[in-house]
């Protein structure tokens, strides 16, 4: 079980075309080790572990300023209005590869996919309220007690409506996040 908060430090631009946007996320995580087995872990297993993760997002916030850079799909710019909307969602499919599982500092690589539902259409009325989300990143888990750990990580997060709206410019964010979790 775990709790995490993420905030975009800088907008991305790899897949999405909306610049200057911000994304904030609060997540509740459940995780389960898939590999290795408990017996292998007890025998001093030191190879990477594979963990399934699922996140419930009780609070998401997207902000697209009036000054979002115009492009062929999203007209943004001085004549457009800023959008700040909240939402909820879930990332039911996630995987994490954790290295050095018995150490105090455990680096990891992770990815997830899911959906976010916003209370207004993103990026404007031509978009959709329901958007697909995917992210990939890495970080480190720091053991702070026998079964408790702190997570410091980075995630490249992509959000788009999957070409279901009149426009689909996509929103990319470089998200830094902090979390706390426990192994059950």
C-alpha positions in Angstrom: 0.0 0.0 0.0 1.2 3.5 -0.6 0.3 7.2 -1.1 2.0 9.5 -3.6 1.8 13.1 -4.9 3.2 14.2 -8.3 3.6 17.7 -9.7 4.8 18.5 -13.2 8.1 20.4 -12.9 8.2 21.2 -16.6 5.9 20.5 -19.5 6.9 17.8 -21.9 6.6 17.8 -25.7 7.5 14.3 -27.0 4.0 13.1 -27.9 1.7 16.0 -26.9 1.6 19.4 -28.5 0.2 21.5 -25.7 3.1 23.5 -24.2 3.2 25.3 -20.8 0.7 22.9 -19.2 0.7 21.6 -15.7 -0.4 18.4 -14.1 -0.9 17.5 -10.5 -1.8 14.0 -9.2 -2.6 12.4 -5.9 -2.5 8.6 -5.9 -3.2 5.6 -3.7 -1.2 2.6 -4.8 -1.5 -1.1 -4.2 1.4 -3.3 -5.3 2.2 -7.0 -5.5 5.5 -8.7 -6.2 5.2 -11.0 -9.2 8.8 -12.3 -9.3 10.6 -13.8 -7.5 8.6 -16.0 -5.1 8.6 -15.5 -1.4 10.9 -18.5 -1.0 13.4 -17.1 -3.4 13.4 -13.7 -1.6 14.0 -15.5 1.8 17.0 -17.3 0.2 18.8 -13.9 -0.4 17.6 -13.3 -3.9 19.6 -10.2 -5.2 18.3 -10.0 -8.8 15.7 -7.4 -9.9 12.1 -7.9 -8.8 9.0 -7.4 -10.9 6.1 -5.7 -9.2 2.5 -5.2 -10.4 1.1 -1.7 -9.4 -2.4 -0.3 -9.6 -3.2 3.3 -8.7 -6.4 5.1 -7.8 -6.3 8.8 -8.5 -8.8 10.6 -6.2 -7.5 14.0 -7.3 -6.0 15.1 -10.6 -5.6 18.7 -11.7 -4.7 19.9 -15.2 -3.9 23.5 -16.1 -3.6 24.9 -19.6 -2.7 28.6 -19.6 -4.0 31.2 -22.1 -0.5 31.4 -23.5 -0.3 27.7 -24.6 1.7 27.6 -27.7 -0.5 27.4 -30.9 -0.1 24.5 -33.3 -2.0 23.0 -36.2 -4.5 21.2 -33.8 -4.7 23.4 -30.7 -5.2 27.1 -31.5 -4.3 28.3 -28.0 -2.7 31.7 -27.7 -3.9 35.2 -26.6 -7.5 34.7 -27.8 -8.1 31.5 -25.9 -9.1 31.0 -22.3 -7.1 29.3 -19.7 -8.4 25.9 -18.4 -8.0 24.6 -14.9 -10.0 21.5 -14.2 -10.0 18.7 -11.7 -10.7 15.0 -12.1 -10.3 11.5 -10.9 -9.0 8.3 -12.4 -7.2 5.0 -12.2 -4.0 3.4 -13.5 -5.0 -0.3 -13.2 -2.0 -1.6 -15.2 1.5 -0.8 -14.0 4.8 -2.6 -13.7 7.9 -1.8 -11.7 11.3 -3.4 -11.9 13.2 -2.8 -8.7 17.0 -3.4 -8.4 18.9 -4.3 -5.2 15.7 -5.5 -3.4 17.4 -6.1 0.0 19.3 -2.8 0.1 18.2 0.4 1.8 18.3 2.3 -1.5 16.5 0.5 -4.3 16.5 2.1 -7.7 13.6 1.2 -10.0 12.1 1.6 -13.5 8.3 1.8 -13.8 5.5 2.3 -16.3 1.7 2.6 -16.1 -1.4 3.1 -18.2 -5.0 4.1 -17.3 -7.6 6.8 -17.6 -8.3 10.2 -16.1 -11.8 11.7 -16.1 -11.9 15.5 -15.9 -14.9 17.7 -14.9 -14.4 19.7 -18.1 -13.2 18.8 -21.6 -9.5 18.9 -22.1 -8.0 21.0 -23.6 -11.2 22.9 -24.5 -14.8 22.0 -25.6 -13.4 20.2 -28.7 -11.6 17.7 -26.5 -13.1 15.1 -24.2 -13.5 14.7 -20.4 -12.3 11.1 -20.4 -8.6 10.9 -21.4 -6.1 8.1 -21.6 -2.9 8.3 -19.6 0.4 6.5 -19.8 3.7 7.1 -18.1 7.2 5.8 -17.8 10.0 6.7 -15.4 12.2 5.7 -12.6 13.4 6.6 -9.2 14.5 5.3 -5.9 12.8 3.7 -2.9 14.5 4.5 0.4 13.8 2.1 3.3 12.9 4.3 6.4 11.7 1.4 8.7 11.5 -2.4 8.4 8.5 -2.4 6.2 8.1 1.3 5.3 9.8 3.1 2.4 9.9 6.6 0.9 9.7 6.9 -2.9 11.4 9.7 -4.9 10.8 9.5 -8.6 10.4 11.0 -12.1 7.7 10.1 -14.6 7.2 11.2 -18.2 3.4 11.4 -18.3 1.3 11.6 -21.5 -2.4 12.4 -21.5 -4.7 12.4 -24.6 -8.3 11.6 -25.6 -7.2 8.9 -28.1 -8.6 10.7 -31.2 -12.1 10.6 -29.8 -12.6 14.4 -29.7 -12.6 17.0 -32.5 -9.0 17.7 -31.6 -6.4 15.5 -29.8 -3.3 17.7 -29.1 -2.2 15.7 -26.0 -0.6 17.0 -22.8 2.8 15.8 -21.8 4.3 16.5 -18.4 7.6 15.8 -16.6 6.3 14.8 -13.2 8.3 14.6 -10.1 6.7 12.7 -7.3 7.1 11.7 -3.7 5.4 8.8 -2.0 5.4 6.7 1.1 4.5 3.0 1.2 4.5 -0.1 3.2 5.1 -3.8 2.3 2.3 -6.0 3.6 
